[in-house]
Amino acid sequence: MKNNFTTPLTSFLQQQGVAFEILHQEYETVSIQDTASARGISPQQMVKSILLRDMSERYALACIPGDQSVDPKKVRSLLNWRRMTCVQLDQLESITGYKAGTVTPLLLKRAMPIVIDTRLSELDRVTISSGDRLAGLALAPSDLLKLCQPTMGDICRSLHL
């Protein structure tokens, strides 16, 4: 394990007294499935963070299990906002402070509502980005919820078979 690995997120978690494990990977990945495999975890444990914008230019971060898809209509309903769409990838960093693939619900550049799917709270541990594409951070869902004070709800797309 690389003991000298530090990011603003690892420093923040240490300052907050939150126990976490650094999950290193040897190469950059592009898909949730590949990232989970490289880190030795299940895709459902990964917190996929999707930045949404409503018609009034308000932003919200929707967090769901990595093996799911967000339903913007459900997020909109929870927040009582108008129609919501996903933000373009090239706008992510200027709004969140994170590059695509490293967005996490902590230490966001801009204050915004965080909406987390209830499925994540049912897991023993979840993983968020460390802010670096070559490492994730595993922690208890209760610690993540305490730190980001989200709105909770069912925000995943329903599978129609």
PyMOL commands that set and color helices and strands:
alter all, ss='L'
color gray80, all
select helices_A, chain A and resi 8-15+32-39+43-45+72-79+89-96+118-121+141-148
alter helices_A, ss='H'
color red, helices_A
select strands_A, chain A and resi 21-24+47-54+59-65+84-86+114-117+126-132+135-139+151-153
alter strands_A, ss='S'
color yellow, strands_A
deselect
rebuild
show_as cartoon
